[in-house]
Amino acid sequence: MGPLAVLLTAGRRSQRVRAEAVASLNWEITVAILLAVATALAPFGPVAPVLAFVTVVLSVGFHVYAALTVARGGRFTYPGALPFIS
């Protein structure tokens, strides 16, 4: 919800903020899909908790790294994020 709120508020005033919010929102949508897949795979063994754990750890790590990179004036591209919103 955070990236969407930024996109709809500050993203209208700054193209750079919009680009970073779109990248983060696309990553969040990708994470939601991965977690849905993990939930669907739950009855089939231990792969679901591992997938969910790895997804959450990567998501938190990417968000922290992205925040530090953008705060220093850089740009961050989330690896593996599906481009739902442009």
HTML snippet that shows the backbone in 3Dmol.js (N, CA, C, O; Angstrom):
<script src="https://3Dmol.org/build/3Dmol-min.js"></script>
<div id="view" style="width:600px;height:400px;position:relative"></div>
<script>
const pdb = `
ATOM      1  N   MET A   1       0.808  -1.194   0.000  1.00  0.00           N
ATOM      2  CA  MET A   1       0.000   0.000   0.000  1.00  0.00           C
ATOM      3  C   MET A   1       0.854   1.263   0.000  1.00  0.00           C
ATOM      4  O   MET A   1       0.436   2.295  -0.525  1.00  0.00           O
ATOM      5  N   GLY A   2       2.042   1.189   0.582  1.00  0.00           N
ATOM      6  CA  GLY A   2       2.920   2.349   0.642  1.00  0.00           C
ATOM      7  C   GLY A   2       3.310   2.875  -0.725  1.00  0.00           C
ATOM      8  O   GLY A   2       3.157   4.069  -0.983  1.00  0.00           O
ATOM      9  N   PRO A   3       3.818   2.007  -1.625  1.00  0.00           N
ATOM     10  CA  PRO A   3       4.190   2.497  -2.951  1.00  0.00           C
ATOM     11  C   PRO A   3       3.001   3.075  -3.724  1.00  0.00           C
ATOM     12  O   PRO A   3       3.155   4.039  -4.473  1.00  0.00           O
ATOM     13  N   LEU A   4       1.821   2.487  -3.540  1.00  0.00           N
ATOM     14  CA  LEU A   4       0.635   3.008  -4.214  1.00  0.00           C
ATOM     15  C   LEU A   4       0.282   4.397  -3.693  1.00  0.00           C
ATOM     16  O   LEU A   4      -0.065   5.282  -4.475  1.00  0.00           O
ATOM     17  N   ALA A   5       0.368   4.592  -2.380  1.00  0.00           N
ATOM     18  CA  ALA A   5       0.084   5.906  -1.800  1.00  0.00           C
ATOM     19  C   ALA A   5       1.076   6.949  -2.299  1.00  0.00           C
ATOM     20  O   ALA A   5       0.685   8.072  -2.615  1.00  0.00           O
ATOM     21  N   VAL A   6       2.350   6.591  -2.373  1.00  0.00           N
ATOM     22  CA  VAL A   6       3.362   7.521  -2.882  1.00  0.00           C
ATOM     23  C   VAL A   6       3.100   7.836  -4.352  1.00  0.00           C
ATOM     24  O   VAL A   6       3.208   8.987  -4.777  1.00  0.00           O
ATOM     25  N   LEU A   7       2.757   6.808  -5.123  1.00  0.00           N
ATOM     26  CA  LEU A   7       2.479   7.002  -6.552  1.00  0.00           C
ATOM     27  C   LEU A   7       1.319   7.960  -6.758  1.00  0.00           C
ATOM     28  O   LEU A   7       1.372   8.818  -7.639  1.00  0.00           O
ATOM     29  N   LEU A   8       0.271   7.824  -5.957  1.00  0.00           N
ATOM     30  CA  LEU A   8      -0.919   8.649  -6.137  1.00  0.00           C
ATOM     31  C   LEU A   8      -0.789  10.050  -5.552  1.00  0.00           C
ATOM     32  O   LEU A   8      -1.577  10.933  -5.889  1.00  0.00           O
ATOM     33  N   THR A   9       0.191  10.267  -4.682  1.00  0.00           N
ATOM     34  CA  THR A   9       0.353  11.600  -4.088  1.00  0.00           C
ATOM     35  C   THR A   9       1.596  12.291  -4.653  1.00  0.00           C
ATOM     36  O   THR A   9       1.479  13.114  -5.561  1.00  0.00           O
ATOM     37  N   ALA A  10       2.751  11.977  -4.144  1.00  0.00           N
ATOM     38  CA  ALA A  10       3.988  12.649  -4.560  1.00  0.00           C
ATOM     39  C   ALA A  10       4.382  12.279  -5.984  1.00  0.00           C
ATOM     40  O   ALA A  10       5.099  13.035  -6.641  1.00  0.00           O
ATOM     41  N   GLY A  11       3.929  11.137  -6.467  1.00  0.00           N
ATOM     42  CA  GLY A  11       4.263  10.724  -7.826  1.00  0.00           C
ATOM     43  C   GLY A  11       3.708  11.634  -8.900  1.00  0.00           C
ATOM     44  O   GLY A  11       4.202  11.648 -10.028  1.00  0.00           O
ATOM     45  N   ARG A  12       2.694  12.385  -8.558  1.00  0.00           N
ATOM     46  CA  ARG A  12       2.112  13.324  -9.521  1.00  0.00           C
ATOM     47  C   ARG A  12       2.954  14.583  -9.680  1.00  0.00           C
ATOM     48  O   ARG A  12       2.833  15.290 -10.681  1.00  0.00           O
ATOM     49  N   ARG A  13       3.805  14.866  -8.699  1.00  0.00           N
ATOM     50  CA  ARG A  13       4.617  16.086  -8.740  1.00  0.00           C
ATOM     51  C   ARG A  13       6.035  15.856  -9.226  1.00  0.00           C
ATOM     52  O   ARG A  13       6.685  16.786  -9.703  1.00  0.00           O
ATOM     53  N   SER A  14       6.524  14.623  -9.108  1.00  0.00           N
ATOM     54  CA  SER A  14       7.914  14.341  -9.447  1.00  0.00           C
ATOM     55  C   SER A  14       8.018  13.073 -10.277  1.00  0.00           C
ATOM     56  O   SER A  14       7.554  12.010  -9.866  1.00  0.00           O
ATOM     57  N   GLN A  15       8.620  13.192 -11.431  1.00  0.00           N
ATOM     58  CA  GLN A  15       8.777  12.040 -12.318  1.00  0.00           C
ATOM     59  C   GLN A  15       9.709  10.997 -11.691  1.00  0.00           C
ATOM     60  O   GLN A  15       9.505   9.796 -11.866  1.00  0.00           O
ATOM     61  N   ARG A  16      10.715  11.451 -10.973  1.00  0.00           N
ATOM     62  CA  ARG A  16      11.652  10.517 -10.332  1.00  0.00           C
ATOM     63  C   ARG A  16      10.962   9.726  -9.234  1.00  0.00           C
ATOM     64  O   ARG A  16      11.154   8.515  -9.126  1.00  0.00           O
ATOM     65  N   VAL A  17      10.160  10.402  -8.416  1.00  0.00           N
ATOM     66  CA  VAL A  17       9.419   9.726  -7.356  1.00  0.00           C
ATOM     67  C   VAL A  17       8.439   8.741  -7.966  1.00  0.00           C
ATOM     68  O   VAL A  17       8.267   7.634  -7.455  1.00  0.00           O
ATOM     69  N   ARG A  18       7.794   9.139  -9.059  1.00  0.00           N
ATOM     70  CA  ARG A  18       6.850   8.246  -9.728  1.00  0.00           C
ATOM     71  C   ARG A  18       7.546   6.984 -10.218  1.00  0.00           C
ATOM     72  O   ARG A  18       7.027   5.883 -10.035  1.00  0.00           O
ATOM     73  N   ALA A  19       8.710   7.127 -10.836  1.00  0.00           N
ATOM     74  CA  ALA A  19       9.430   5.974 -11.366  1.00  0.00           C
ATOM     75  C   ALA A  19       9.821   5.002 -10.257  1.00  0.00           C
ATOM     76  O   ALA A  19       9.703   3.789 -10.424  1.00  0.00           O
ATOM     77  N   GLU A  20      10.281   5.523  -9.138  1.00  0.00           N
ATOM     78  CA  GLU A  20      10.667   4.653  -8.021  1.00  0.00           C
ATOM     79  C   GLU A  20       9.440   4.001  -7.375  1.00  0.00           C
ATOM     80  O   GLU A  20       9.501   2.842  -6.964  1.00  0.00           O
ATOM     81  N   ALA A  21       8.336   4.732  -7.284  1.00  0.00           N
ATOM     82  CA  ALA A  21       7.116   4.167  -6.713  1.00  0.00           C
ATOM     83  C   ALA A  21       6.548   3.075  -7.610  1.00  0.00           C
ATOM     84  O   ALA A  21       6.064   2.057  -7.116  1.00  0.00           O
ATOM     85  N   VAL A  22       6.602   3.277  -8.919  1.00  0.00           N
ATOM     86  CA  VAL A  22       6.132   2.254  -9.858  1.00  0.00           C
ATOM     87  C   VAL A  22       6.987   1.004  -9.752  1.00  0.00           C
ATOM     88  O   VAL A  22       6.459  -0.108  -9.750  1.00  0.00           O
ATOM     89  N   ALA A  23       8.302   1.170  -9.663  1.00  0.00           N
ATOM     90  CA  ALA A  23       9.192   0.013  -9.523  1.00  0.00           C
ATOM     91  C   ALA A  23       8.884  -0.754  -8.247  1.00  0.00           C
ATOM     92  O   ALA A  23       8.834  -1.984  -8.257  1.00  0.00           O
ATOM     93  N   SER A  24       8.676  -0.039  -7.154  1.00  0.00           N
ATOM     94  CA  SER A  24       8.370  -0.688  -5.882  1.00  0.00           C
ATOM     95  C   SER A  24       7.003  -1.363  -5.917  1.00  0.00           C
ATOM     96  O   SER A  24       6.844  -2.463  -5.388  1.00  0.00           O
ATOM     97  N   LEU A  25       6.032  -0.727  -6.522  1.00  0.00           N
ATOM     98  CA  LEU A  25       4.692  -1.306  -6.624  1.00  0.00           C
ATOM     99  C   LEU A  25       4.714  -2.569  -7.483  1.00  0.00           C
ATOM    100  O   LEU A  25       4.072  -3.563  -7.141  1.00  0.00           O
ATOM    101  N   ASN A  26       5.443  -2.535  -8.585  1.00  0.00           N
ATOM    102  CA  ASN A  26       5.580  -3.733  -9.415  1.00  0.00           C
ATOM    103  C   ASN A  26       6.220  -4.868  -8.625  1.00  0.00           C
ATOM    104  O   ASN A  26       5.811  -6.021  -8.760  1.00  0.00           O
ATOM    105  N   TRP A  27       7.221  -4.555  -7.802  1.00  0.00           N
ATOM    106  CA  TRP A  27       7.852  -5.583  -6.978  1.00  0.00           C
ATOM    107  C   TRP A  27       6.845  -6.143  -5.966  1.00  0.00           C
ATOM    108  O   TRP A  27       6.794  -7.355  -5.758  1.00  0.00           O
ATOM    109  N   GLU A  28       6.053  -5.282  -5.341  1.00  0.00           N
ATOM    110  CA  GLU A  28       5.072  -5.742  -4.366  1.00  0.00           C
ATOM    111  C   GLU A  28       4.029  -6.659  -5.010  1.00  0.00           C
ATOM    112  O   GLU A  28       3.616  -7.645  -4.401  1.00  0.00           O
ATOM    113  N   ILE A  29       3.607  -6.348  -6.217  1.00  0.00           N
ATOM    114  CA  ILE A  29       2.660  -7.207  -6.931  1.00  0.00           C
ATOM    115  C   ILE A  29       3.309  -8.557  -7.226  1.00  0.00           C
ATOM    116  O   ILE A  29       2.673  -9.600  -7.074  1.00  0.00           O
ATOM    117  N   THR A  30       4.570  -8.538  -7.646  1.00  0.00           N
ATOM    118  CA  THR A  30       5.302  -9.775  -7.905  1.00  0.00           C
ATOM    119  C   THR A  30       5.414 -10.614  -6.641  1.00  0.00           C
ATOM    120  O   THR A  30       5.229 -11.830  -6.690  1.00  0.00           O
ATOM    121  N   VAL A  31       5.712  -9.990  -5.521  1.00  0.00           N
ATOM    122  CA  VAL A  31       5.811 -10.696  -4.237  1.00  0.00           C
ATOM    123  C   VAL A  31       4.459 -11.297  -3.866  1.00  0.00           C
ATOM    124  O   VAL A  31       4.400 -12.432  -3.391  1.00  0.00           O
ATOM    125  N   ALA A  32       3.386 -10.563  -4.072  1.00  0.00           N
ATOM    126  CA  ALA A  32       2.050 -11.082  -3.762  1.00  0.00           C
ATOM    127  C   ALA A  32       1.748 -12.331  -4.588  1.00  0.00           C
ATOM    128  O   ALA A  32       1.162 -13.287  -4.079  1.00  0.00           O
ATOM    129  N   ILE A  33       2.144 -12.324  -5.850  1.00  0.00           N
ATOM    130  CA  ILE A  33       1.939 -13.499  -6.705  1.00  0.00           C
ATOM    131  C   ILE A  33       2.770 -14.677  -6.205  1.00  0.00           C
ATOM    132  O   ILE A  33       2.272 -15.801  -6.139  1.00  0.00           O
ATOM    133  N   LEU A  34       4.028 -14.429  -5.851  1.00  0.00           N
ATOM    134  CA  LEU A  34       4.880 -15.502  -5.337  1.00  0.00           C
ATOM    135  C   LEU A  34       4.331 -16.087  -4.035  1.00  0.00           C
ATOM    136  O   LEU A  34       4.385 -17.299  -3.829  1.00  0.00           O
ATOM    137  N   LEU A  35       3.814 -15.247  -3.171  1.00  0.00           N
ATOM    138  CA  LEU A  35       3.232 -15.740  -1.928  1.00  0.00           C
ATOM    139  C   LEU A  35       1.939 -16.516  -2.182  1.00  0.00           C
ATOM    140  O   LEU A  35       1.644 -17.474  -1.468  1.00  0.00           O
ATOM    141  N   ALA A  36       1.169 -16.112  -3.191  1.00  0.00           N
ATOM    142  CA  ALA A  36      -0.029 -16.869  -3.566  1.00  0.00           C
ATOM    143  C   ALA A  36       0.354 -18.247  -4.102  1.00  0.00           C
ATOM    144  O   ALA A  36      -0.308 -19.241  -3.801  1.00  0.00           O
ATOM    145  N   VAL A  37       1.418 -18.302  -4.892  1.00  0.00           N
ATOM    146  CA  VAL A  37       1.905 -19.587  -5.398  1.00  0.00           C
ATOM    147  C   VAL A  37       2.368 -20.463  -4.239  1.00  0.00           C
ATOM    148  O   VAL A  37       2.082 -21.660  -4.212  1.00  0.00           O
ATOM    149  N   ALA A  38       3.074 -19.879  -3.294  1.00  0.00           N
ATOM    150  CA  ALA A  38       3.529 -20.638  -2.121  1.00  0.00           C
ATOM    151  C   ALA A  38       2.340 -21.186  -1.341  1.00  0.00           C
ATOM    152  O   ALA A  38       2.379 -22.322  -0.868  1.00  0.00           O
ATOM    153  N   THR A  39       1.300 -20.398  -1.206  1.00  0.00           N
ATOM    154  CA  THR A  39       0.096 -20.853  -0.512  1.00  0.00           C
ATOM    155  C   THR A  39      -0.571 -22.001  -1.270  1.00  0.00           C
ATOM    156  O   THR A  39      -1.037 -22.965  -0.664  1.00  0.00           O
ATOM    157  N   ALA A  40      -0.613 -21.891  -2.590  1.00  0.00           N
ATOM    158  CA  ALA A  40      -1.219 -22.953  -3.400  1.00  0.00           C
ATOM    159  C   ALA A  40      -0.409 -24.249  -3.334  1.00  0.00           C
ATOM    160  O   ALA A  40      -0.969 -25.339  -3.453  1.00  0.00           O
ATOM    161  N   LEU A  41       0.902 -24.132  -3.144  1.00  0.00           N
ATOM    162  CA  LEU A  41       1.763 -25.309  -3.074  1.00  0.00           C
ATOM    163  C   LEU A  41       1.838 -25.914  -1.672  1.00  0.00           C
ATOM    164  O   LEU A  41       2.474 -26.951  -1.488  1.00  0.00           O
ATOM    165  N   ALA A  42       1.212 -25.297  -0.698  1.00  0.00           N
ATOM    166  CA  ALA A  42       1.305 -25.750   0.692  1.00  0.00           C
ATOM    167  C   ALA A  42       0.939 -27.224   0.893  1.00  0.00           C
ATOM    168  O   ALA A  42       1.611 -27.903   1.669  1.00  0.00           O
ATOM    169  N   PRO A  43      -0.085 -27.742   0.234  1.00  0.00           N
ATOM    170  CA  PRO A  43      -0.419 -29.147   0.466  1.00  0.00           C
ATOM    171  C   PRO A  43       0.596 -30.144  -0.115  1.00  0.00           C
ATOM    172  O   PRO A  43       0.517 -31.338   0.176  1.00  0.00           O
ATOM    173  N   PHE A  44       1.522 -29.682  -0.909  1.00  0.00           N
ATOM    174  CA  PHE A  44       2.407 -30.589  -1.629  1.00  0.00           C
ATOM    175  C   PHE A  44       3.796 -30.739  -1.019  1.00  0.00           C
ATOM    176  O   PHE A  44       4.698 -31.273  -1.664  1.00  0.00           O
ATOM    177  N   GLY A  45       3.977 -30.283   0.196  1.00  0.00           N
ATOM    178  CA  GLY A  45       5.246 -30.526   0.845  1.00  0.00           C
ATOM    179  C   GLY A  45       5.950 -29.279   1.334  1.00  0.00           C
ATOM    180  O   GLY A  45       5.345 -28.214   1.456  1.00  0.00           O
ATOM    181  N   PRO A  46       7.238 -29.424   1.612  1.00  0.00           N
ATOM    182  CA  PRO A  46       7.988 -28.342   2.275  1.00  0.00           C
ATOM    183  C   PRO A  46       8.429 -27.208   1.350  1.00  0.00           C
ATOM    184  O   PRO A  46       9.068 -26.259   1.806  1.00  0.00           O
ATOM    185  N   VAL A  47       8.103 -27.287   0.076  1.00  0.00           N
ATOM    186  CA  VAL A  47       8.558 -26.235  -0.827  1.00  0.00           C
ATOM    187  C   VAL A  47       7.845 -24.906  -0.549  1.00  0.00           C
ATOM    188  O   VAL A  47       8.436 -23.844  -0.742  1.00  0.00           O
ATOM    189  N   ALA A  48       6.602 -24.949  -0.106  1.00  0.00           N
ATOM    190  CA  ALA A  48       5.825 -23.730   0.127  1.00  0.00           C
ATOM    191  C   ALA A  48       6.417 -22.854   1.221  1.00  0.00           C
ATOM    192  O   ALA A  48       6.605 -21.658   0.995  1.00  0.00           O
ATOM    193  N   PRO A  49       6.721 -23.399   2.405  1.00  0.00           N
ATOM    194  CA  PRO A  49       7.301 -22.520   3.429  1.00  0.00           C
ATOM    195  C   PRO A  49       8.665 -21.968   3.028  1.00  0.00           C
ATOM    196  O   PRO A  49       9.003 -20.834   3.367  1.00  0.00           O
ATOM    197  N   VAL A  50       9.441 -22.761   2.314  1.00  0.00           N
ATOM    198  CA  VAL A  50      10.757 -22.289   1.868  1.00  0.00           C
ATOM    199  C   VAL A  50      10.588 -21.151   0.867  1.00  0.00           C
ATOM    200  O   VAL A  50      11.263 -20.127   0.969  1.00  0.00           O
ATOM    201  N   LEU A  51       9.686 -21.328  -0.102  1.00  0.00           N
ATOM    202  CA  LEU A  51       9.424 -20.276  -1.091  1.00  0.00           C
ATOM    203  C   LEU A  51       8.917 -19.009  -0.411  1.00  0.00           C
ATOM    204  O   LEU A  51       9.361 -17.910  -0.743  1.00  0.00           O
ATOM    205  N   ALA A  52       8.005 -19.147   0.523  1.00  0.00           N
ATOM    206  CA  ALA A  52       7.465 -17.978   1.221  1.00  0.00           C
ATOM    207  C   ALA A  52       8.555 -17.271   2.025  1.00  0.00           C
ATOM    208  O   ALA A  52       8.651 -16.044   1.996  1.00  0.00           O
ATOM    209  N   PHE A  53       9.369 -18.033   2.737  1.00  0.00           N
ATOM    210  CA  PHE A  53      10.432 -17.440   3.549  1.00  0.00           C
ATOM    211  C   PHE A  53      11.444 -16.700   2.675  1.00  0.00           C
ATOM    212  O   PHE A  53      11.811 -15.563   2.972  1.00  0.00           O
ATOM    213  N   VAL A  54      11.889 -17.338   1.608  1.00  0.00           N
ATOM    214  CA  VAL A  54      12.863 -16.707   0.708  1.00  0.00           C
ATOM    215  C   VAL A  54      12.278 -15.453   0.072  1.00  0.00           C
ATOM    216  O   VAL A  54      12.969 -14.443  -0.066  1.00  0.00           O
ATOM    217  N   THR A  55      11.013 -15.513  -0.315  1.00  0.00           N
ATOM    218  CA  THR A  55      10.357 -14.356  -0.920  1.00  0.00           C
ATOM    219  C   THR A  55      10.307 -13.177   0.047  1.00  0.00           C
ATOM    220  O   THR A  55      10.613 -12.048  -0.336  1.00  0.00           O
ATOM    221  N   VAL A  56       9.929 -13.429   1.283  1.00  0.00           N
ATOM    222  CA  VAL A  56       9.826 -12.354   2.275  1.00  0.00           C
ATOM    223  C   VAL A  56      11.203 -11.774   2.595  1.00  0.00           C
ATOM    224  O   VAL A  56      11.361 -10.556   2.681  1.00  0.00           O
ATOM    225  N   VAL A  57      12.194 -12.640   2.772  1.00  0.00           N
ATOM    226  CA  VAL A  57      13.547 -12.157   3.080  1.00  0.00           C
ATOM    227  C   VAL A  57      14.098 -11.311   1.928  1.00  0.00           C
ATOM    228  O   VAL A  57      14.659 -10.239   2.155  1.00  0.00           O
ATOM    229  N   LEU A  58      13.936 -11.796   0.696  1.00  0.00           N
ATOM    230  CA  LEU A  58      14.396 -11.016  -0.455  1.00  0.00           C
ATOM    231  C   LEU A  58      13.655  -9.695  -0.571  1.00  0.00           C
ATOM    232  O   LEU A  58      14.256  -8.665  -0.875  1.00  0.00           O
ATOM    233  N   SER A  59      12.363  -9.722  -0.332  1.00  0.00           N
ATOM    234  CA  SER A  59      11.574  -8.499  -0.439  1.00  0.00           C
ATOM    235  C   SER A  59      12.042  -7.451   0.563  1.00  0.00           C
ATOM    236  O   SER A  59      12.243  -6.290   0.205  1.00  0.00           O
ATOM    237  N   VAL A  60      12.212  -7.853   1.800  1.00  0.00           N
ATOM    238  CA  VAL A  60      12.675  -6.907   2.822  1.00  0.00           C
ATOM    239  C   VAL A  60      14.073  -6.396   2.475  1.00  0.00           C
ATOM    240  O   VAL A  60      14.349  -5.200   2.577  1.00  0.00           O
ATOM    241  N   GLY A  61      14.941  -7.302   2.068  1.00  0.00           N
ATOM    242  CA  GLY A  61      16.301  -6.901   1.699  1.00  0.00           C
ATOM    243  C   GLY A  61      16.329  -5.934   0.528  1.00  0.00           C
ATOM    244  O   GLY A  61      17.047  -4.935   0.557  1.00  0.00           O
ATOM    245  N   PHE A  62      15.546  -6.233  -0.501  1.00  0.00           N
ATOM    246  CA  PHE A  62      15.499  -5.333  -1.660  1.00  0.00           C
ATOM    247  C   PHE A  62      14.935  -3.974  -1.279  1.00  0.00           C
ATOM    248  O   PHE A  62      15.430  -2.950  -1.750  1.00  0.00           O
ATOM    249  N   HIS A  63      13.899  -3.946  -0.428  1.00  0.00           N
ATOM    250  CA  HIS A  63      13.319  -2.665  -0.028  1.00  0.00           C
ATOM    251  C   HIS A  63      14.312  -1.818   0.764  1.00  0.00           C
ATOM    252  O   HIS A  63      14.401  -0.608   0.555  1.00  0.00           O
ATOM    253  N   VAL A  64      15.044  -2.437   1.656  1.00  0.00           N
ATOM    254  CA  VAL A  64      16.042  -1.694   2.442  1.00  0.00           C
ATOM    255  C   VAL A  64      17.136  -1.164   1.526  1.00  0.00           C
ATOM    256  O   VAL A  64      17.515   0.005   1.611  1.00  0.00           O
ATOM    257  N   TYR A  65      17.643  -2.028   0.648  1.00  0.00           N
ATOM    258  CA  TYR A  65      18.704  -1.612  -0.276  1.00  0.00           C
ATOM    259  C   TYR A  65      18.204  -0.518  -1.224  1.00  0.00           C
ATOM    260  O   TYR A  65      18.925   0.439  -1.506  1.00  0.00           O
ATOM    261  N   ALA A  66      16.973  -0.662  -1.713  1.00  0.00           N
ATOM    262  CA  ALA A  66      16.403   0.349  -2.611  1.00  0.00           C
ATOM    263  C   ALA A  66      16.260   1.688  -1.896  1.00  0.00           C
ATOM    264  O   ALA A  66      16.565   2.734  -2.470  1.00  0.00           O
ATOM    265  N   ALA A  67      15.800   1.660  -0.653  1.00  0.00           N
ATOM    266  CA  ALA A  67      15.636   2.908   0.104  1.00  0.00           C
ATOM    267  C   ALA A  67      16.975   3.609   0.295  1.00  0.00           C
ATOM    268  O   ALA A  67      17.068   4.829   0.153  1.00  0.00           O
ATOM    269  N   LEU A  68      18.004   2.843   0.614  1.00  0.00           N
ATOM    270  CA  LEU A  68      19.332   3.444   0.788  1.00  0.00           C
ATOM    271  C   LEU A  68      19.869   3.988  -0.539  1.00  0.00           C
ATOM    272  O   LEU A  68      20.451   5.072  -0.576  1.00  0.00           O
ATOM    273  N   THR A  69      19.675   3.247  -1.609  1.00  0.00           N
ATOM    274  CA  THR A  69      20.165   3.678  -2.918  1.00  0.00           C
ATOM    275  C   THR A  69      19.463   4.950  -3.387  1.00  0.00           C
ATOM    276  O   THR A  69      20.113   5.885  -3.853  1.00  0.00           O
ATOM    277  N   VAL A  70      18.147   4.982  -3.264  1.00  0.00           N
ATOM    278  CA  VAL A  70      17.379   6.142  -3.715  1.00  0.00           C
ATOM    279  C   VAL A  70      17.651   7.355  -2.820  1.00  0.00           C
ATOM    280  O   VAL A  70      17.697   8.484  -3.310  1.00  0.00           O
ATOM    281  N   ALA A  71      17.828   7.136  -1.530  1.00  0.00           N
ATOM    282  CA  ALA A  71      18.126   8.245  -0.617  1.00  0.00           C
ATOM    283  C   ALA A  71      19.454   8.906  -0.956  1.00  0.00           C
ATOM    284  O   ALA A  71      19.649  10.093  -0.693  1.00  0.00           O
ATOM    285  N   ARG A  72      20.363   8.139  -1.539  1.00  0.00           N
ATOM    286  CA  ARG A  72      21.661   8.689  -1.953  1.00  0.00           C
ATOM    287  C   ARG A  72      21.620   9.274  -3.363  1.00  0.00           C
ATOM    288  O   ARG A  72      22.650   9.690  -3.894  1.00  0.00           O
ATOM    289  N   GLY A  73      20.437   9.307  -3.967  1.00  0.00           N
ATOM    290  CA  GLY A  73      20.296   9.918  -5.281  1.00  0.00           C
ATOM    291  C   GLY A  73      20.383   8.945  -6.441  1.00  0.00           C
ATOM    292  O   GLY A  73      20.377   9.368  -7.597  1.00  0.00           O
ATOM    293  N   GLY A  74      20.462   7.671  -6.167  1.00  0.00           N
ATOM    294  CA  GLY A  74      20.563   6.670  -7.223  1.00  0.00           C
ATOM    295  C   GLY A  74      19.207   6.149  -7.649  1.00  0.00           C
ATOM    296  O   GLY A  74      18.163   6.588  -7.167  1.00  0.00           O
ATOM    297  N   ARG A  75      19.254   5.213  -8.555  1.00  0.00           N
ATOM    298  CA  ARG A  75      18.046   4.539  -9.030  1.00  0.00           C
ATOM    299  C   ARG A  75      18.168   3.059  -8.697  1.00  0.00           C
ATOM    300  O   ARG A  75      19.273   2.517  -8.678  1.00  0.00           O
ATOM    301  N   PHE A  76      17.048   2.404  -8.435  1.00  0.00           N
ATOM    302  CA  PHE A  76      17.080   0.977  -8.117  1.00  0.00           C
ATOM    303  C   PHE A  76      16.059   0.253  -8.967  1.00  0.00           C
ATOM    304  O   PHE A  76      14.913   0.686  -9.091  1.00  0.00           O
ATOM    305  N   THR A  77      16.487  -0.857  -9.553  1.00  0.00           N
ATOM    306  CA  THR A  77      15.607  -1.724 -10.316  1.00  0.00           C
ATOM    307  C   THR A  77      15.505  -3.049  -9.572  1.00  0.00           C
ATOM    308  O   THR A  77      16.516  -3.699  -9.308  1.00  0.00           O
ATOM    309  N   TYR A  78      14.295  -3.440  -9.239  1.00  0.00           N
ATOM    310  CA  TYR A  78      14.092  -4.697  -8.527  1.00  0.00           C
ATOM    311  C   TYR A  78      14.293  -5.853  -9.500  1.00  0.00           C
ATOM    312  O   TYR A  78      13.576  -5.950 -10.496  1.00  0.00           O
ATOM    313  N   PRO A  79      15.257  -6.730  -9.229  1.00  0.00           N
ATOM    314  CA  PRO A  79      15.492  -7.849 -10.141  1.00  0.00           C
ATOM    315  C   PRO A  79      14.330  -8.845 -10.080  1.00  0.00           C
ATOM    316  O   PRO A  79      13.913  -9.258  -8.998  1.00  0.00           O
ATOM    317  N   GLY A  80      13.828  -9.216 -11.220  1.00  0.00           N
ATOM    318  CA  GLY A  80      12.746 -10.192 -11.288  1.00  0.00           C
ATOM    319  C   GLY A  80      11.356  -9.622 -11.139  1.00  0.00           C
ATOM    320  O   GLY A  80      10.380 -10.371 -11.191  1.00  0.00           O
ATOM    321  N   ALA A  81      11.232  -8.320 -10.955  1.00  0.00           N
ATOM    322  CA  ALA A  81       9.902  -7.713 -10.824  1.00  0.00           C
ATOM    323  C   ALA A  81       9.190  -7.734 -12.167  1.00  0.00           C
ATOM    324  O   ALA A  81       9.764  -7.373 -13.194  1.00  0.00           O
ATOM    325  N   LEU A  82       7.939  -8.159 -12.146  1.00  0.00           N
ATOM    326  CA  LEU A  82       7.145  -8.185 -13.368  1.00  0.00           C
ATOM    327  C   LEU A  82       6.591  -6.786 -13.642  1.00  0.00           C
ATOM    328  O   LEU A  82       6.126  -6.122 -12.715  1.00  0.00           O
ATOM    329  N   PRO A  83       6.630  -6.332 -14.880  1.00  0.00           N
ATOM    330  CA  PRO A  83       6.205  -4.949 -15.191  1.00  0.00           C
ATOM    331  C   PRO A  83       4.692  -4.829 -15.395  1.00  0.00           C
ATOM    332  O   PRO A  83       4.227  -4.780 -16.534  1.00  0.00           O
ATOM    333  N   PHE A  84       3.930  -4.783 -14.316  1.00  0.00           N
ATOM    334  CA  PHE A  84       2.493  -4.655 -14.406  1.00  0.00           C
ATOM    335  C   PHE A  84       2.070  -3.212 -14.666  1.00  0.00           C
ATOM    336  O   PHE A  84       1.138  -2.961 -15.430  1.00  0.00           O
ATOM    337  N   ILE A  85       2.753  -2.276 -14.034  1.00  0.00           N
ATOM    338  CA  ILE A  85       2.413  -0.860 -14.150  1.00  0.00           C
ATOM    339  C   ILE A  85       3.592  -0.143 -14.773  1.00  0.00           C
ATOM    340  O   ILE A  85       4.741  -0.385 -14.405  1.00  0.00           O
ATOM    341  N   SER A  86       3.309   0.734 -15.709  1.00  0.00           N
ATOM    342  CA  SER A  86       4.416   1.474 -16.347  1.00  0.00           C
ATOM    343  C   SER A  86       4.233   2.968 -16.203  1.00  0.00           C
ATOM    344  O   SER A  86       5.066   3.740 -16.677  1.00  0.00           O
TER     345      SER A  86
END
`;
const viewer = $3Dmol.createViewer("view");
viewer.addModel(pdb, "pdb");
viewer.setStyle({}, {cartoon: {color: "spectrum"}});
viewer.zoomTo();
viewer.render();
</script>
